[in-house]
Amino acid sequence: MLDRIDTSLAALIARRVPGYSLEAPFYTSEEVFAADMEAVFETTWLFVGVEPDVPEPGDVMTVDIGRNSILIVRDDDMNVRAYHNVCRHRGARLVLEEKATVGNLVCRYHSWTYNLDGDLIHAEHMGEGFDRSCHGLKPVHIRSLEGLIFICLADEPPADFDAMADVMGPYLAPHNLRDTRIAYQHDLIEPGNWKLTMENNRECYHCGANHPELTVPLFAYGFGFAPEELDEVERAQAERYGCMVNDSHGEWEAAGVPSACVEHLDDMVTGYRTERLPLDGAGESHTMDTKAACRKRLGTMPSDKMGALHFWTQPNSWHHFMGDHAVVFSVIPLDAHRSLLRTKWLVHKDAVEGVDYDLDNLIGVWMATNQQDSDLVGYCQQGAMSAAYQPGPYSPHTEMLVEKFCNWYIQRMKAHFTPGRAGVDAPRAA
């Protein structure tokens, strides 16, 4: 019977049942994965790093998105630019390292040389009629949102980035991310499809049973709960948390720090969600003692007790910004069964490790949480590969944001693979 089920991409998209997880091929098929890369990761705005990744002129960072390698470059005028990491001569990659500092971009194959504006400035033995101006590096759309770097590989990127940036700019500005440095970066290969990594992030249903470190500073009530299932003590705690959110928002807004929830996860191409939420205990940071991890406060934050601003973007990021430091996350698909989770911890640029902060304390909560989440994603990937797997129902109280992620994803697939478009029926489950 299984052999008769239509696993074409068009059929999979059409059969998607709202409120339920996706069918197995969405998580396991390399053909569907290839469609994801084409329809999602080559058409939408992707979070790839922060301006402190390239702090000085000549600093370069490479980011690989599927078949595409991208250069993020700081030019001599301190602008951040992006180019395809492809020499215009015979296609060799220009920069092989993740991070480098250069005067010019020189291809090691035949020494074609490009300045930081992407212009070809040197190419030997090409004859008198050769026009260097026609062979500059191919640019990639790039935007910096208060220091968060987004790129888009499409010829025409989604125009609604500006609408998102207009809202998010004031939320992020008090943290002044451009005035930070990267205290630590950690790359973790999660044993699951990128959508499972994102779905796991979009709910805290699993937090209480799996994240003993994260639930010290973080209130799980901030991401949904079923009030009818709470006992008297839990109901009182939830009510106390609701009052805390209202009171904190009032105080923070009065201090010029935007805090209210704004959510456009599935009604914009550049989907996003944000809200500043109070933290438990001392209420200062994502640490085991809930106190600030770094003595030097970020930007213009008026105090350490500013809770944590969360900011999610579709399809591949989430972030937490506190008074003392920030943690940014990006997800980069590797294949149908593996994803790269890249985490960066940012502190004030003048903060000194061992003096202003202890590194283990700074990164401890999220290092533990990331590994726990990676294990959970792996369990889901293994389950999706089983013949017994079938889509299961989402909780309307605690997984409503997972549903919005899946809805956004299906919309993007429909928009790209419209009926009659060549190749829509090509991808099939392996």
C-alpha positions as CSV (number, residue, x, y, z in Angstrom):
1,M,0.0,0.0,0.0
2,L,2.8,2.4,0.8
3,D,4.1,2.1,-2.7
4,R,0.9,3.5,-4.0
5,I,1.0,6.7,-1.9
6,D,1.8,9.7,-4.0
7,T,5.0,11.2,-2.6
8,S,5.5,13.9,-5.2
9,L,6.2,17.3,-3.8
10,A,2.9,18.7,-5.1
11,A,1.0,15.9,-3.4
12,L,2.8,16.3,-0.1
13,I,2.1,20.0,-0.1
14,A,-1.6,19.5,-1.0
15,R,-2.1,16.8,1.7
16,R,-0.7,18.9,4.5
17,V,-3.2,18.9,7.4
18,P,-3.2,22.1,9.5
19,G,-2.5,21.4,13.2
20,Y,-0.4,18.3,12.5
21,S,3.2,17.7,11.9
22,L,4.5,17.2,8.3
23,E,4.6,13.9,6.5
24,A,7.8,11.9,6.8
25,P,9.4,12.8,3.4
26,F,9.5,16.5,4.4
27,Y,12.1,15.4,7.0
28,T,13.8,12.5,5.3
29,S,13.8,12.9,1.5
30,E,16.9,14.3,-0.2
31,E,14.7,15.3,-3.1
32,V,12.4,17.4,-0.8
33,F,15.5,18.8,0.9
34,A,16.8,20.0,-2.5
35,A,13.4,21.6,-3.1
36,D,13.7,23.3,0.4
37,M,17.0,24.8,-0.6
38,E,15.6,26.1,-3.9
39,A,12.3,27.4,-2.6
40,V,13.3,28.7,0.9
41,F,17.0,29.1,1.3
42,E,17.6,30.6,-2.1
43,T,14.6,33.0,-2.0
44,T,14.2,34.4,1.5
45,W,16.2,36.6,3.9
46,L,18.6,34.5,5.9
47,F,20.4,35.4,9.2
48,V,24.1,34.6,8.8
49,G,26.0,36.5,11.3
50,V,26.7,39.8,13.1
51,E,28.7,42.9,12.2
52,P,31.3,42.0,14.9
53,D,32.1,39.0,12.7
54,V,33.9,41.4,10.4
55,P,34.8,44.3,12.6
56,E,37.6,46.0,10.6
57,P,38.3,46.8,6.9
58,G,39.5,43.7,5.1
59,D,37.8,41.3,7.5
60,V,36.0,38.5,5.6
61,M,33.7,35.8,6.7
62,T,32.5,32.9,4.5
63,V,29.0,31.3,4.9
64,D,28.0,28.2,2.9
65,I,24.3,27.9,2.1
66,G,23.8,24.6,0.2
67,R,25.6,24.9,-3.1
68,N,26.4,28.6,-2.6
69,S,29.4,30.0,-0.7
70,I,29.0,33.7,0.3
71,L,31.6,36.2,1.3
72,I,30.7,38.8,3.9
73,V,33.3,41.6,3.7
74,R,34.0,44.9,5.5
75,D,35.2,47.4,3.0
76,D,37.5,50.4,3.4
77,D,34.5,52.7,4.1
78,M,33.3,50.4,6.9
79,N,30.4,49.1,4.8
80,V,29.4,45.5,5.0
81,R,29.1,43.8,1.6
82,A,28.3,40.3,0.4
83,Y,29.6,38.5,-2.8
84,H,29.4,35.0,-4.2
85,N,32.7,33.3,-3.3
86,V,33.4,32.5,-6.9
87,C,36.2,33.8,-9.1
88,R,34.9,35.2,-12.3
89,H,37.7,33.5,-14.3
90,R,37.1,29.8,-13.9
91,G,35.0,29.6,-10.8
92,A,37.5,28.8,-8.1
93,R,36.6,29.7,-4.5
94,L,38.4,32.8,-3.4
95,V,38.4,32.4,0.4
96,L,38.6,28.9,1.8
97,E,38.7,29.8,5.5
98,E,35.7,30.7,7.6
99,K,37.4,33.9,8.7
100,A,40.2,35.9,7.1
101,T,41.7,39.4,6.8
102,V,42.8,40.6,3.4
103,G,44.0,43.6,1.6
104,N,42.3,42.4,-1.7
105,L,40.6,39.2,-2.6
106,V,43.1,37.2,-4.6
107,C,42.2,33.9,-6.3
108,R,45.0,31.4,-5.6
109,Y,44.4,29.6,-8.9
110,H,45.5,32.3,-11.4
111,S,45.8,35.4,-9.1
112,W,42.8,37.3,-10.4
113,T,42.5,40.1,-7.8
114,Y,39.4,41.9,-6.6
115,N,39.2,44.9,-4.3
116,L,36.8,45.0,-1.4
117,D,34.2,46.7,-3.6
118,G,34.2,43.6,-5.7
119,D,35.9,45.2,-8.7
120,L,38.4,43.1,-10.7
121,I,41.6,45.1,-10.5
122,H,44.2,42.6,-11.8
123,A,44.1,39.8,-14.4
124,E,47.2,38.9,-16.3
125,H,47.5,37.6,-19.9
126,M,43.9,38.3,-20.9
127,G,44.7,40.3,-24.1
128,E,44.0,43.9,-25.1
129,G,40.3,43.5,-25.6
130,F,39.6,42.2,-22.1
131,D,37.3,44.4,-20.1
132,R,37.9,44.0,-16.4
133,S,34.8,46.0,-15.5
134,C,32.6,43.2,-16.8
135,H,34.1,40.6,-14.5
136,G,33.6,41.9,-11.0
137,L,32.4,39.6,-8.2
138,K,28.7,38.8,-8.3
139,P,27.0,40.7,-5.4
140,V,24.6,39.2,-2.9
141,H,21.8,41.2,-1.3
142,I,22.7,42.1,2.2
143,R,21.1,44.0,5.1
144,S,22.3,44.9,8.6
145,L,19.5,45.1,11.1
146,E,21.1,47.0,14.0
147,G,24.2,44.7,13.6
148,L,22.4,41.5,12.7
149,I,23.5,40.5,9.1
150,F,20.9,39.0,6.7
151,I,21.5,38.0,3.1
152,C,19.2,36.9,0.3
153,L,20.4,34.9,-2.7
154,A,17.4,35.7,-4.9
155,D,17.6,38.2,-7.8
156,E,14.7,40.1,-6.2
157,P,14.6,39.7,-2.5
158,P,11.4,39.9,-0.5
159,A,10.4,43.5,-0.1
160,D,8.9,43.2,3.4
161,F,12.3,43.2,5.1
162,D,11.9,46.9,5.5
163,A,8.6,46.4,7.3
164,M,10.2,44.0,9.7
165,A,13.3,46.3,10.2
166,D,11.1,49.3,10.9
167,V,9.5,47.4,13.9
168,M,12.6,45.6,15.1
169,G,15.1,48.5,14.9
170,P,13.9,50.2,18.0
171,Y,13.7,46.9,19.9
172,L,17.4,46.1,19.1
173,A,18.9,49.6,19.2
174,P,19.3,49.8,23.0
175,H,21.6,46.8,22.9
176,N,24.0,48.4,20.4
177,L,25.2,45.2,18.8
178,R,27.6,47.0,16.6
179,D,29.5,47.9,19.8
180,T,30.0,44.3,20.8
181,R,32.5,41.5,20.2
182,I,32.1,37.8,19.8
183,A,33.1,36.2,23.1
184,Y,32.5,32.7,21.9
185,Q,31.2,30.8,18.9
186,H,30.0,27.1,18.9
187,D,29.1,25.0,15.9
188,L,26.9,22.0,16.6
189,I,25.9,19.5,13.9
190,E,22.4,18.4,14.9
191,P,21.3,14.9,13.6
192,G,18.1,16.1,12.1
193,N,16.4,17.9,9.3
194,W,16.5,21.7,9.5
195,K,12.7,21.9,10.0
196,L,12.9,19.7,13.1
197,T,15.5,22.0,14.5
198,M,13.3,25.0,13.9
199,E,10.1,23.3,15.1
200,N,11.9,22.3,18.4
201,N,12.9,25.9,18.9
202,R,9.3,27.2,18.4
203,E,7.9,25.6,21.5
204,C,8.6,25.1,25.2
205,Y,6.3,22.1,25.7
206,H,9.4,20.1,26.1
207,C,11.3,22.5,28.3
208,G,10.3,21.3,31.8
209,A,11.3,17.7,31.2
210,N,14.5,18.4,29.2
211,H,16.1,21.7,30.1
212,P,17.0,21.9,33.8
213,E,19.5,24.7,33.1
214,L,17.4,26.8,30.8
215,T,14.3,26.7,33.1
216,V,16.3,28.3,35.9
217,P,16.2,31.8,34.3
218,L,13.4,31.2,31.7
219,F,9.7,31.0,32.5
220,A,8.1,28.4,30.4
221,Y,4.8,30.2,30.8
222,G,6.0,32.8,28.2
223,F,5.5,30.3,25.4
224,G,2.1,28.9,26.1
225,F,0.3,26.6,28.6
226,A,-3.0,24.9,29.1
227,P,-4.8,26.8,32.0
228,E,-7.4,24.2,32.5
229,E,-4.7,21.6,33.3
230,L,-3.0,23.6,36.0
231,D,-3.4,22.9,39.7
232,E,-4.0,25.6,42.2
233,V,-0.4,26.3,42.8
234,E,0.5,26.3,39.1
235,R,-2.5,28.6,38.3
236,A,-1.3,31.1,40.9
237,Q,2.2,30.9,39.4
238,A,0.9,31.5,35.9
239,E,-1.2,34.5,37.1
240,R,1.9,35.9,38.9
241,Y,3.8,35.6,35.7
242,G,1.1,37.3,33.7
243,C,1.2,40.3,36.1
244,M,5.0,40.3,36.0
245,V,4.9,40.6,32.2
246,N,2.4,43.5,32.3
247,D,4.3,45.3,35.0
248,S,7.7,44.8,33.4
249,H,6.5,45.9,29.9
250,G,5.2,49.1,31.5
251,E,8.5,49.8,33.3
252,W,10.6,49.0,30.3
253,E,8.5,50.9,27.8
254,A,8.6,53.9,30.1
255,A,12.4,53.7,30.1
256,G,12.5,53.8,26.3
257,V,13.0,50.1,25.8
258,P,10.3,48.5,23.5
259,S,9.0,45.3,24.9
260,A,5.5,44.4,23.7
261,C,4.9,41.2,21.7
262,V,4.8,41.6,17.9
263,E,4.1,38.5,15.8
264,H,4.1,38.0,12.1
265,L,5.3,34.4,11.8
266,D,3.1,33.3,9.0
267,D,1.5,36.4,7.4
268,M,4.8,37.8,6.0
269,V,7.5,36.3,3.7
270,T,10.0,37.8,6.1
271,G,8.2,36.2,9.1
272,Y,9.3,37.2,12.6
273,R,8.3,37.4,16.3
274,T,9.6,39.5,19.2
275,E,8.8,40.2,22.8
276,R,10.8,41.2,25.9
277,L,10.1,38.8,28.7
278,P,11.0,38.8,32.4
279,L,13.4,36.3,33.8
280,D,13.2,34.4,37.0
281,G,15.3,34.9,40.1
282,A,17.5,38.0,39.9
283,G,15.9,38.6,36.5
284,E,19.2,39.7,34.8
285,S,20.5,37.0,32.5
286,H,20.5,33.5,31.0
287,T,22.8,32.2,33.7
288,M,22.5,29.5,36.4
289,D,22.3,32.2,39.1
290,T,20.1,34.4,37.0
291,K,22.5,37.3,37.6
292,A,24.4,39.3,34.9
293,A,27.3,37.3,33.4
294,C,29.2,40.4,32.2
295,R,29.9,43.5,34.3
296,K,29.9,45.8,31.2
297,R,26.3,46.5,30.2
298,L,25.3,46.5,26.5
299,G,24.5,49.8,24.7
300,T,22.1,52.1,26.5
301,M,20.3,49.5,28.6
302,P,19.3,51.3,31.8
303,S,19.8,48.4,34.2
304,D,20.8,44.7,34.3
305,K,17.3,43.7,35.2
306,M,15.8,44.1,31.7
307,G,14.7,40.5,31.1
308,A,15.4,39.0,27.7
309,L,14.3,40.2,24.3
310,H,13.6,37.3,22.1
311,F,13.6,37.7,18.3
312,W,12.8,34.9,15.8
313,T,13.0,35.1,12.0
314,Q,11.8,32.6,9.4
315,P,13.4,30.4,8.2
316,N,16.5,30.0,10.3
317,S,17.2,32.1,13.4
318,W,16.3,32.9,17.0
319,H,18.1,35.3,19.4
320,H,18.1,36.4,23.0
321,F,19.3,39.9,24.0
322,M,19.8,40.9,27.7
323,G,21.3,43.8,29.5
324,D,24.7,42.2,29.8
325,H,25.1,40.0,26.7
326,A,23.4,38.6,23.6
327,V,23.1,35.1,22.2
328,V,22.4,34.7,18.4
329,F,21.5,31.5,16.7
330,S,21.5,30.5,13.0
331,V,20.5,27.2,11.4
332,I,22.1,26.1,8.1
333,P,20.8,22.9,6.4
334,L,23.5,20.4,5.5
335,D,21.4,17.6,4.1
336,A,18.0,16.0,4.7
337,H,19.3,14.5,8.0
338,R,21.8,17.0,9.4
339,S,21.8,20.7,10.2
340,L,24.4,23.2,11.5
341,L,23.4,25.2,14.6
342,R,25.8,28.1,15.0
343,T,25.6,30.0,18.3
344,K,27.5,33.2,19.1
345,W,27.7,35.0,22.5
346,L,28.2,38.8,22.3
347,V,29.6,41.0,25.0
348,H,30.5,44.7,25.1
349,K,33.6,45.2,22.9
350,D,35.6,46.4,25.9
351,A,34.7,43.5,28.2
352,V,37.7,41.3,29.2
353,E,37.4,37.6,29.8
354,G,38.4,36.7,33.3
355,V,37.9,40.3,34.5
356,D,34.5,41.3,33.3
357,Y,33.0,37.9,32.7
358,D,33.7,34.2,33.3
359,L,33.3,32.4,30.0
360,D,31.9,29.1,31.4
361,N,29.2,31.1,33.3
362,L,28.4,33.1,30.1
363,I,27.9,30.2,27.8
364,G,26.9,27.4,30.3
365,V,23.1,27.6,30.0
366,W,22.9,27.5,26.2
367,M,25.8,25.1,25.7
368,A,23.8,22.6,27.8
369,T,20.5,23.5,26.2
370,N,21.8,23.2,22.6
371,Q,23.1,19.7,23.2
372,Q,19.8,18.7,24.9
373,D,17.8,20.1,21.9
374,S,20.2,18.4,19.5
375,D,19.5,15.0,21.1
376,L,15.7,15.6,20.9
377,V,15.9,16.6,17.2
378,G,17.9,13.4,16.6
379,Y,15.1,11.3,18.3
380,C,12.5,12.9,16.0
381,Q,14.6,12.3,12.9
382,Q,15.0,8.7,13.8
383,G,11.2,8.5,14.3
384,A,10.4,10.1,11.0
385,M,12.4,7.5,9.3
386,S,10.3,4.7,10.8
387,A,7.5,3.0,8.8
388,A,5.3,3.6,11.8
389,Y,5.6,7.4,11.6
390,Q,2.5,9.4,10.8
391,P,1.8,13.1,11.4
392,G,0.8,13.8,15.0
393,P,-1.4,16.6,16.4
394,Y,0.1,19.8,17.8
395,S,-1.0,21.1,21.2
396,P,-3.2,24.2,20.6
397,H,-1.8,25.7,23.9
398,T,1.9,25.0,23.6
399,E,2.7,24.3,20.0
400,M,0.8,27.0,18.2
401,L,4.1,28.7,17.1
402,V,5.3,25.4,15.6
403,E,2.1,25.3,13.6
404,K,2.9,28.9,12.4
405,F,6.3,27.8,11.3
406,C,5.0,24.9,9.3
407,N,2.2,27.0,7.8
408,W,4.9,29.6,6.7
409,Y,7.0,26.8,5.2
410,I,4.1,25.3,3.2
411,Q,3.2,28.8,2.0
412,R,6.7,29.3,0.7
413,M,6.7,25.9,-1.0
414,K,3.4,26.6,-2.7
415,A,4.5,30.0,-3.8
416,H,7.6,28.6,-5.5
417,F,6.3,25.4,-6.8
418,T,3.0,26.6,-8.4
419,P,0.9,24.2,-10.4
420,G,2.2,23.8,-13.9
421,R,5.7,25.0,-13.0
422,A,8.3,22.7,-14.5
423,G,9.7,20.2,-11.9
424,V,6.9,20.5,-9.4
425,D,6.2,16.8,-9.5
426,A,9.8,15.8,-9.7
427,P,10.9,15.5,-6.0
428,R,9.9,12.1,-4.5
429,A,10.7,10.4,-1.3
430,A,13.7,8.2,-1.4
